[in-house]
């Protein structure tokens, strides 16, 4: 029974990580569309991965 609860918490944490990453990418697109300057792709990908990992970890640790 505990494994199912843990799996559900992990799935929820990963989904929140995906949501946060997509929100970050939308903000990057808005930044670039408003012509504040372009960001290198490597920087965007690196920060997106950090956002995903951090959000997933924090959500998993602080979740139910």
N, CA, C and O atoms as a Maestro MAE file, in Angstrom:
{
 s_m_m2io_version
 :::
 2.0.0
}

f_m_ct {
 s_m_title
 :::
 protein
 m_atom[256] {
  # First column is atom index #
  i_m_mmod_type
  r_m_x_coord
  r_m_y_coord
  r_m_z_coord
  i_m_residue_number
  s_m_chain_name
  s_m_pdb_residue_name
  s_m_pdb_atom_name
  i_m_atomic_number
  :::
  1 25 0.817 -1.189 0.000 1 A "UNK " " N  " 7
  2 3 0.000 0.000 0.000 1 A "UNK " " CA " 6
  3 2 0.866 1.261 0.000 1 A "UNK " " C  " 6
  4 15 0.522 2.230 -0.677 1 A "UNK " " O  " 8
  5 25 1.959 1.278 0.725 2 A "UNK " " N  " 7
  6 3 2.823 2.444 0.792 2 A "UNK " " CA " 6
  7 2 3.474 2.767 -0.535 2 A "UNK " " C  " 6
  8 15 3.711 3.934 -0.848 2 A "UNK " " O  " 8
  9 25 3.773 1.717 -1.338 3 A "UNK " " N  " 7
  10 3 4.406 1.943 -2.633 3 A "UNK " " CA " 6
  11 2 3.510 2.696 -3.594 3 A "UNK " " C  " 6
  12 15 3.983 3.515 -4.382 3 A "UNK " " O  " 8
  13 25 2.215 2.419 -3.531 4 A "UNK " " N  " 7
  14 3 1.268 3.103 -4.408 4 A "UNK " " CA " 6
  15 2 1.146 4.575 -4.075 4 A "UNK " " C  " 6
  16 15 1.042 5.416 -4.967 4 A "UNK " " O  " 8
  17 25 1.160 4.885 -2.785 5 A "UNK " " N  " 7
  18 3 1.074 6.275 -2.345 5 A "UNK " " CA " 6
  19 2 2.336 7.017 -2.761 5 A "UNK " " C  " 6
  20 15 2.272 8.158 -3.219 5 A "UNK " " O  " 8
  21 25 3.480 6.365 -2.600 6 A "UNK " " N  " 7
  22 3 4.756 6.980 -2.968 6 A "UNK " " CA " 6
  23 2 4.825 7.223 -4.485 6 A "UNK " " C  " 6
  24 15 5.314 8.259 -4.935 6 A "UNK " " O  " 8
  25 25 4.332 6.263 -5.252 7 A "UNK " " N  " 7
  26 3 4.322 6.412 -6.713 7 A "UNK " " CA " 6
  27 2 3.412 7.554 -7.130 7 A "UNK " " C  " 6
  28 15 3.748 8.316 -8.037 7 A "UNK " " O  " 8
  29 25 2.259 7.682 -6.477 8 A "UNK " " N  " 7
  30 3 1.343 8.785 -6.783 8 A "UNK " " CA " 6
  31 2 1.974 10.132 -6.436 8 A "UNK " " C  " 6
  32 15 1.809 11.102 -7.176 8 A "UNK " " O  " 8
  33 25 2.688 10.196 -5.324 9 A "UNK " " N  " 7
  34 3 3.359 11.441 -4.939 9 A "UNK " " CA " 6
  35 2 4.452 11.791 -5.940 9 A "UNK " " C  " 6
  36 15 4.625 12.959 -6.288 9 A "UNK " " O  " 8
  37 25 5.185 10.793 -6.402 10 A "UNK " " N  " 7
  38 3 6.238 11.038 -7.391 10 A "UNK " " CA " 6
  39 2 5.638 11.503 -8.713 10 A "UNK " " C  " 6
  40 15 6.163 12.413 -9.354 10 A "UNK " " O  " 8
  41 25 4.546 10.882 -9.114 11 A "UNK " " N  " 7
  42 3 3.883 11.277 -10.362 11 A "UNK " " CA " 6
  43 2 3.387 12.717 -10.264 11 A "UNK " " C  " 6
  44 15 3.551 13.491 -11.207 11 A "UNK " " O  " 8
  45 25 2.791 13.078 -9.149 12 A "UNK " " N  " 7
  46 3 2.305 14.447 -8.952 12 A "UNK " " CA " 6
  47 2 3.467 15.434 -8.955 12 A "UNK " " C  " 6
  48 15 3.360 16.516 -9.532 12 A "UNK " " O  " 8
  49 25 4.573 15.070 -8.318 13 A "UNK " " N  " 7
  50 3 5.742 15.955 -8.277 13 A "UNK " " CA " 6
  51 2 6.313 16.173 -9.673 13 A "UNK " " C  " 6
  52 15 6.672 17.295 -10.032 13 A "UNK " " O  " 8
  53 25 6.397 15.111 -10.455 14 A "UNK " " N  " 7
  54 3 6.915 15.233 -11.826 14 A "UNK " " CA " 6
  55 2 5.989 16.107 -12.670 14 A "UNK " " C  " 6
  56 15 6.461 16.916 -13.469 14 A "UNK " " O  " 8
  57 25 4.694 15.953 -12.501 15 A "UNK " " N  " 7
  58 3 3.752 16.779 -13.259 15 A "UNK " " CA " 6
  59 2 3.878 18.255 -12.877 15 A "UNK " " C  " 6
  60 15 3.785 19.124 -13.743 15 A "UNK " " O  " 8
  61 25 4.086 18.548 -11.591 16 A "UNK " " N  " 7
  62 3 4.311 19.936 -11.191 16 A "UNK " " CA " 6
  63 2 5.621 20.457 -11.768 16 A "UNK " " C  " 6
  64 15 5.727 21.632 -12.119 16 A "UNK " " O  " 8
  65 25 6.612 19.588 -11.865 17 A "UNK " " N  " 7
  66 3 7.863 19.982 -12.496 17 A "UNK " " CA " 6
  67 2 7.659 20.339 -13.958 17 A "UNK " " C  " 6
  68 15 8.225 21.316 -14.449 17 A "UNK " " O  " 8
  69 25 6.858 19.558 -14.647 18 A "UNK " " N  " 7
  70 3 6.553 19.834 -16.063 18 A "UNK " " CA " 6
  71 2 5.808 21.162 -16.189 18 A "UNK " " C  " 6
  72 15 6.117 21.963 -17.072 18 A "UNK " " O  " 8
  73 25 4.838 21.399 -15.320 19 A "UNK " " N  " 7
  74 3 4.071 22.648 -15.360 19 A "UNK " " CA " 6
  75 2 4.984 23.848 -15.128 19 A "UNK " " C  " 6
  76 15 4.890 24.845 -15.844 19 A "UNK " " O  " 8
  77 25 5.861 23.762 -14.139 20 A "UNK " " N  " 7
  78 3 6.778 24.872 -13.852 20 A "UNK " " CA " 6
  79 2 7.729 25.109 -15.019 20 A "UNK " " C  " 6
  80 15 8.023 26.256 -15.358 20 A "UNK " " O  " 8
  81 25 8.208 24.038 -15.631 21 A "UNK " " N  " 7
  82 3 9.115 24.171 -16.773 21 A "UNK " " CA " 6
  83 2 8.416 24.819 -17.955 21 A "UNK " " C  " 6
  84 15 8.986 25.689 -18.613 21 A "UNK " " O  " 8
  85 25 7.195 24.406 -18.229 22 A "UNK " " N  " 7
  86 3 6.441 25.019 -19.327 22 A "UNK " " CA " 6
  87 2 6.158 26.492 -19.054 22 A "UNK " " C  " 6
  88 15 6.215 27.314 -19.969 22 A "UNK " " O  " 8
  89 25 5.854 26.834 -17.799 23 A "UNK " " N  " 7
  90 3 5.638 28.245 -17.448 23 A "UNK " " CA " 6
  91 2 6.923 29.042 -17.660 23 A "UNK " " C  " 6
  92 15 6.878 30.165 -18.162 23 A "UNK " " O  " 8
  93 25 8.055 28.478 -17.286 24 A "UNK " " N  " 7
  94 3 9.336 29.147 -17.509 24 A "UNK " " CA " 6
  95 2 9.569 29.370 -19.005 24 A "UNK " " C  " 6
  96 15 9.988 30.454 -19.412 24 A "UNK " " O  " 8
  97 25 9.303 28.357 -19.817 25 A "UNK " " N  " 7
  98 3 9.527 28.484 -21.253 25 A "UNK " " CA " 6
  99 2 8.589 29.528 -21.882 25 A "UNK " " C  " 6
  100 15 8.972 30.215 -22.829 25 A "UNK " " O  " 8
  101 25 7.379 29.645 -21.361 26 A "UNK " " N  " 7
  102 3 6.460 30.688 -21.841 26 A "UNK " " CA " 6
  103 2 7.029 32.064 -21.507 26 A "UNK " " C  " 6
  104 15 6.969 32.975 -22.333 26 A "UNK " " O  " 8
  105 25 7.579 32.222 -20.308 27 A "UNK " " N  " 7
  106 3 8.189 33.498 -19.936 27 A "UNK " " CA " 6
  107 2 9.390 33.825 -20.816 27 A "UNK " " C  " 6
  108 15 9.600 34.984 -21.174 27 A "UNK " " O  " 8
  109 25 10.173 32.817 -21.164 28 A "UNK " " N  " 7
  110 3 11.315 33.037 -22.057 28 A "UNK " " CA " 6
  111 2 10.829 33.497 -23.419 28 A "UNK " " C  " 6
  112 15 11.403 34.415 -24.005 28 A "UNK " " O  " 8
  113 25 9.782 32.873 -23.925 29 A "UNK " " N  " 7
  114 3 9.237 33.276 -25.224 29 A "UNK " " CA " 6
  115 2 8.719 34.713 -25.180 29 A "UNK " " C  " 6
  116 15 8.942 35.482 -26.115 29 A "UNK " " O  " 8
  117 25 8.035 35.071 -24.109 30 A "UNK " " N  " 7
  118 3 7.529 36.436 -23.981 30 A "UNK " " CA " 6
  119 2 8.689 37.426 -23.934 30 A "UNK " " C  " 6
  120 15 8.623 38.492 -24.546 30 A "UNK " " O  " 8
  121 25 9.736 37.079 -23.220 31 A "UNK " " N  " 7
  122 3 10.924 37.931 -23.132 31 A "UNK " " CA " 6
  123 2 11.521 38.164 -24.517 31 A "UNK " " C  " 6
  124 15 11.896 39.283 -24.867 31 A "UNK " " O  " 8
  125 25 11.601 37.100 -25.288 32 A "UNK " " N  " 7
  126 3 12.181 37.218 -26.626 32 A "UNK " " CA " 6
  127 2 11.234 37.920 -27.597 32 A "UNK " " C  " 6
  128 15 11.694 38.665 -28.463 32 A "UNK " " O  " 8
  129 25 9.941 37.705 -27.476 33 A "UNK " " N  " 7
  130 3 8.986 38.362 -28.374 33 A "UNK " " CA " 6
  131 2 8.910 39.865 -28.118 33 A "UNK " " C  " 6
  132 15 8.653 40.640 -29.039 33 A "UNK " " O  " 8
  133 25 9.130 40.275 -26.879 34 A "UNK " " N  " 7
  134 3 9.111 41.701 -26.556 34 A "UNK " " CA " 6
  135 2 10.427 42.371 -26.919 34 A "UNK " " C  " 6
  136 15 10.632 43.554 -26.648 34 A "UNK " " O  " 8
  137 25 11.313 41.600 -27.534 35 A "UNK " " N  " 7
  138 3 12.579 42.089 -28.073 35 A "UNK " " CA " 6
  139 2 13.500 42.685 -27.009 35 A "UNK " " C  " 6
  140 15 14.154 43.702 -27.242 35 A "UNK " " O  " 8
  141 25 13.543 42.051 -25.855 36 A "UNK " " N  " 7
  142 3 14.510 42.444 -24.839 36 A "UNK " " CA " 6
  143 2 15.865 41.818 -25.129 36 A "UNK " " C  " 6
  144 15 16.854 42.112 -24.458 36 A "UNK " " O  " 8
  145 25 15.899 40.976 -26.109 37 A "UNK " " N  " 7
  146 3 17.144 40.321 -26.493 37 A "UNK " " CA " 6
  147 2 16.956 38.818 -26.483 37 A "UNK " " C  " 6
  148 15 16.071 38.277 -25.820 37 A "UNK " " O  " 8
  149 25 17.809 38.173 -27.232 38 A "UNK " " N  " 7
  150 3 17.737 36.721 -27.310 38 A "UNK " " CA " 6
  151 2 18.600 36.078 -26.239 38 A "UNK " " C  " 6
  152 15 19.643 36.609 -25.857 38 A "UNK " " O  " 8
  153 25 18.160 34.957 -25.774 39 A "UNK " " N  " 7
  154 3 18.937 34.182 -24.816 39 A "UNK " " CA " 6
  155 2 19.519 32.977 -25.542 39 A "UNK " " C  " 6
  156 15 18.836 32.360 -26.358 39 A "UNK " " O  " 8
  157 25 20.761 32.637 -25.259 40 A "UNK " " N  " 7
  158 3 21.347 31.450 -25.898 40 A "UNK " " CA " 6
  159 2 20.555 30.187 -25.533 40 A "UNK " " C  " 6
  160 15 20.088 30.029 -24.404 40 A "UNK " " O  " 8
  161 25 20.421 29.307 -26.508 41 A "UNK " " N  " 7
  162 3 19.641 28.085 -26.299 41 A "UNK " " CA " 6
  163 2 20.195 27.251 -25.151 41 A "UNK " " C  " 6
  164 15 19.435 26.668 -24.378 41 A "UNK " " O  " 8
  165 25 21.511 27.194 -25.040 42 A "UNK " " N  " 7
  166 3 22.118 26.412 -23.958 42 A "UNK " " CA " 6
  167 2 21.715 26.916 -22.580 42 A "UNK " " C  " 6
  168 15 21.488 26.125 -21.665 42 A "UNK " " O  " 8
  169 25 21.628 28.222 -22.434 43 A "UNK " " N  " 7
  170 3 21.226 28.813 -21.151 43 A "UNK " " CA " 6
  171 2 19.767 28.470 -20.860 43 A "UNK " " C  " 6
  172 15 19.424 28.092 -19.740 43 A "UNK " " O  " 8
  173 25 18.919 28.602 -21.863 44 A "UNK " " N  " 7
  174 3 17.491 28.316 -21.681 44 A "UNK " " CA " 6
  175 2 17.287 26.855 -21.295 44 A "UNK " " C  " 6
  176 15 16.531 26.559 -20.370 44 A "UNK " " O  " 8
  177 25 17.950 25.947 -21.990 45 A "UNK " " N  " 7
  178 3 17.799 24.515 -21.694 45 A "UNK " " CA " 6
  179 2 18.321 24.191 -20.302 45 A "UNK " " C  " 6
  180 15 17.690 23.437 -19.560 45 A "UNK " " O  " 8
  181 25 19.469 24.755 -19.946 46 A "UNK " " N  " 7
  182 3 20.046 24.496 -18.626 46 A "UNK " " CA " 6
  183 2 19.126 24.984 -17.516 46 A "UNK " " C  " 6
  184 15 18.861 24.257 -16.558 46 A "UNK " " O  " 8
  185 25 18.643 26.202 -17.644 47 A "UNK " " N  " 7
  186 3 17.758 26.743 -16.606 47 A "UNK " " CA " 6
  187 2 16.442 25.980 -16.569 47 A "UNK " " C  " 6
  188 15 15.893 25.758 -15.490 47 A "UNK " " O  " 8
  189 25 15.929 25.578 -17.715 48 A "UNK " " N  " 7
  190 3 14.688 24.798 -17.747 48 A "UNK " " CA " 6
  191 2 14.864 23.472 -17.016 48 A "UNK " " C  " 6
  192 15 13.969 23.038 -16.290 48 A "UNK " " O  " 8
  193 25 16.008 22.831 -17.205 49 A "UNK " " N  " 7
  194 3 16.263 21.573 -16.496 49 A "UNK " " CA " 6
  195 2 16.399 21.795 -14.987 49 A "UNK " " C  " 6
  196 15 15.943 20.976 -14.188 49 A "UNK " " O  " 8
  197 25 17.023 22.897 -14.610 50 A "UNK " " N  " 7
  198 3 17.143 23.218 -13.180 50 A "UNK " " CA " 6
  199 2 15.762 23.497 -12.586 50 A "UNK " " C  " 6
  200 15 15.456 23.041 -11.485 50 A "UNK " " O  " 8
  201 25 14.937 24.241 -13.307 51 A "UNK " " N  " 7
  202 3 13.574 24.523 -12.839 51 A "UNK " " CA " 6
  203 2 12.799 23.223 -12.673 51 A "UNK " " C  " 6
  204 15 12.116 23.027 -11.668 51 A "UNK " " O  " 8
  205 25 12.905 22.339 -13.653 52 A "UNK " " N  " 7
  206 3 12.200 21.053 -13.575 52 A "UNK " " CA " 6
  207 2 12.668 20.253 -12.366 52 A "UNK " " C  " 6
  208 15 11.855 19.769 -11.579 52 A "UNK " " O  " 8
  209 25 13.983 20.118 -12.224 53 A "UNK " " N  " 7
  210 3 14.518 19.318 -11.116 53 A "UNK " " CA " 6
  211 2 14.183 19.896 -9.762 53 A "UNK " " C  " 6
  212 15 13.773 19.169 -8.857 53 A "UNK " " O  " 8
  213 25 14.354 21.200 -9.613 54 A "UNK " " N  " 7
  214 3 14.096 21.839 -8.319 54 A "UNK " " CA " 6
  215 2 12.614 21.768 -7.949 54 A "UNK " " C  " 6
  216 15 12.269 21.471 -6.806 54 A "UNK " " O  " 8
  217 25 11.747 22.039 -8.913 55 A "UNK " " N  " 7
  218 3 10.310 21.992 -8.642 55 A "UNK " " CA " 6
  219 2 9.867 20.575 -8.296 55 A "UNK " " C  " 6
  220 15 9.083 20.373 -7.369 55 A "UNK " " O  " 8
  221 25 10.365 19.611 -9.032 56 A "UNK " " N  " 7
  222 3 10.006 18.223 -8.763 56 A "UNK " " CA " 6
  223 2 10.479 17.800 -7.371 56 A "UNK " " C  " 6
  224 15 9.726 17.183 -6.617 56 A "UNK " " O  " 8
  225 25 11.718 18.130 -7.035 57 A "UNK " " N  " 7
  226 3 12.272 17.748 -5.734 57 A "UNK " " CA " 6
  227 2 11.526 18.411 -4.585 57 A "UNK " " C  " 6
  228 15 11.151 17.748 -3.618 57 A "UNK " " O  " 8
  229 25 11.309 19.722 -4.691 58 A "UNK " " N  " 7
  230 3 10.621 20.437 -3.613 58 A "UNK " " CA " 6
  231 2 9.190 19.935 -3.453 58 A "UNK " " C  " 6
  232 15 8.714 19.749 -2.333 58 A "UNK " " O  " 8
  233 25 8.513 19.719 -4.567 59 A "UNK " " N  " 7
  234 3 7.134 19.222 -4.495 59 A "UNK " " CA " 6
  235 2 7.080 17.834 -3.865 59 A "UNK " " C  " 6
  236 15 6.187 17.547 -3.067 59 A "UNK " " O  " 8
  237 25 8.027 16.977 -4.218 60 A "UNK " " N  " 7
  238 3 8.041 15.623 -3.662 60 A "UNK " " CA " 6
  239 2 8.331 15.657 -2.165 60 A "UNK " " C  " 6
  240 15 7.695 14.943 -1.390 60 A "UNK " " O  " 8
  241 25 9.282 16.480 -1.763 61 A "UNK " " N  " 7
  242 3 9.659 16.533 -0.345 61 A "UNK " " CA " 6
  243 2 8.596 17.191 0.521 61 A "UNK " " C  " 6
  244 15 8.396 16.787 1.667 61 A "UNK " " O  " 8
  245 25 7.916 18.191 -0.005 62 A "UNK " " N  " 7
  246 3 6.919 18.912 0.784 62 A "UNK " " CA " 6
  247 2 5.500 18.391 0.587 62 A "UNK " " C  " 6
  248 15 4.574 18.830 1.269 62 A "UNK " " O  " 8
  249 25 5.330 17.459 -0.343 63 A "UNK " " N  " 7
  250 3 4.000 16.926 -0.628 63 A "UNK " " CA " 6
  251 2 3.486 16.042 0.502 63 A "UNK " " C  " 6
  252 15 4.183 15.802 1.488 63 A "UNK " " O  " 8
  253 25 2.272 15.569 0.344 64 A "UNK " " N  " 7
  254 3 1.653 14.737 1.398 64 A "UNK " " CA " 6
  255 2 2.339 13.421 1.614 64 A "UNK " " C  " 6
  256 15 1.917 12.638 2.465 64 A "UNK " " O  " 8
  :::
 }
 m_bond[255] {
  # First column is bond index #
  i_m_from
  i_m_to
  i_m_order
  :::
  1 1 2 1
  2 2 3 1
  3 3 4 2
  4 3 5 1
  5 5 6 1
  6 6 7 1
  7 7 8 2
  8 7 9 1
  9 9 10 1
  10 10 11 1
  11 11 12 2
  12 11 13 1
  13 13 14 1
  14 14 15 1
  15 15 16 2
  16 15 17 1
  17 17 18 1
  18 18 19 1
  19 19 20 2
  20 19 21 1
  21 21 22 1
  22 22 23 1
  23 23 24 2
  24 23 25 1
  25 25 26 1
  26 26 27 1
  27 27 28 2
  28 27 29 1
  29 29 30 1
  30 30 31 1
  31 31 32 2
  32 31 33 1
  33 33 34 1
  34 34 35 1
  35 35 36 2
  36 35 37 1
  37 37 38 1
  38 38 39 1
  39 39 40 2
  40 39 41 1
  41 41 42 1
  42 42 43 1
  43 43 44 2
  44 43 45 1
  45 45 46 1
  46 46 47 1
  47 47 48 2
  48 47 49 1
  49 49 50 1
  50 50 51 1
  51 51 52 2
  52 51 53 1
  53 53 54 1
  54 54 55 1
  55 55 56 2
  56 55 57 1
  57 57 58 1
  58 58 59 1
  59 59 60 2
  60 59 61 1
  61 61 62 1
  62 62 63 1
  63 63 64 2
  64 63 65 1
  65 65 66 1
  66 66 67 1
  67 67 68 2
  68 67 69 1
  69 69 70 1
  70 70 71 1
  71 71 72 2
  72 71 73 1
  73 73 74 1
  74 74 75 1
  75 75 76 2
  76 75 77 1
  77 77 78 1
  78 78 79 1
  79 79 80 2
  80 79 81 1
  81 81 82 1
  82 82 83 1
  83 83 84 2
  84 83 85 1
  85 85 86 1
  86 86 87 1
  87 87 88 2
  88 87 89 1
  89 89 90 1
  90 90 91 1
  91 91 92 2
  92 91 93 1
  93 93 94 1
  94 94 95 1
  95 95 96 2
  96 95 97 1
  97 97 98 1
  98 98 99 1
  99 99 100 2
  100 99 101 1
  101 101 102 1
  102 102 103 1
  103 103 104 2
  104 103 105 1
  105 105 106 1
  106 106 107 1
  107 107 108 2
  108 107 109 1
  109 109 110 1
  110 110 111 1
  111 111 112 2
  112 111 113 1
  113 113 114 1
  114 114 115 1
  115 115 116 2
  116 115 117 1
  117 117 118 1
  118 118 119 1
  119 119 120 2
  120 119 121 1
  121 121 122 1
  122 122 123 1
  123 123 124 2
  124 123 125 1
  125 125 126 1
  126 126 127 1
  127 127 128 2
  128 127 129 1
  129 129 130 1
  130 130 131 1
  131 131 132 2
  132 131 133 1
  133 133 134 1
  134 134 135 1
  135 135 136 2
  136 135 137 1
  137 137 138 1
  138 138 139 1
  139 139 140 2
  140 139 141 1
  141 141 142 1
  142 142 143 1
  143 143 144 2
  144 143 145 1
  145 145 146 1
  146 146 147 1
  147 147 148 2
  148 147 149 1
  149 149 150 1
  150 150 151 1
  151 151 152 2
  152 151 153 1
  153 153 154 1
  154 154 155 1
  155 155 156 2
  156 155 157 1
  157 157 158 1
  158 158 159 1
  159 159 160 2
  160 159 161 1
  161 161 162 1
  162 162 163 1
  163 163 164 2
  164 163 165 1
  165 165 166 1
  166 166 167 1
  167 167 168 2
  168 167 169 1
  169 169 170 1
  170 170 171 1
  171 171 172 2
  172 171 173 1
  173 173 174 1
  174 174 175 1
  175 175 176 2
  176 175 177 1
  177 177 178 1
  178 178 179 1
  179 179 180 2
  180 179 181 1
  181 181 182 1
  182 182 183 1
  183 183 184 2
  184 183 185 1
  185 185 186 1
  186 186 187 1
  187 187 188 2
  188 187 189 1
  189 189 190 1
  190 190 191 1
  191 191 192 2
  192 191 193 1
  193 193 194 1
  194 194 195 1
  195 195 196 2
  196 195 197 1
  197 197 198 1
  198 198 199 1
  199 199 200 2
  200 199 201 1
  201 201 202 1
  202 202 203 1
  203 203 204 2
  204 203 205 1
  205 205 206 1
  206 206 207 1
  207 207 208 2
  208 207 209 1
  209 209 210 1
  210 210 211 1
  211 211 212 2
  212 211 213 1
  213 213 214 1
  214 214 215 1
  215 215 216 2
  216 215 217 1
  217 217 218 1
  218 218 219 1
  219 219 220 2
  220 219 221 1
  221 221 222 1
  222 222 223 1
  223 223 224 2
  224 223 225 1
  225 225 226 1
  226 226 227 1
  227 227 228 2
  228 227 229 1
  229 229 230 1
  230 230 231 1
  231 231 232 2
  232 231 233 1
  233 233 234 1
  234 234 235 1
  235 235 236 2
  236 235 237 1
  237 237 238 1
  238 238 239 1
  239 239 240 2
  240 239 241 1
  241 241 242 1
  242 242 243 1
  243 243 244 2
  244 243 245 1
  245 245 246 1
  246 246 247 1
  247 247 248 2
  248 247 249 1
  249 249 250 1
  250 250 251 1
  251 251 252 2
  252 251 253 1
  253 253 254 1
  254 254 255 1
  255 255 256 2
  :::
 }
}
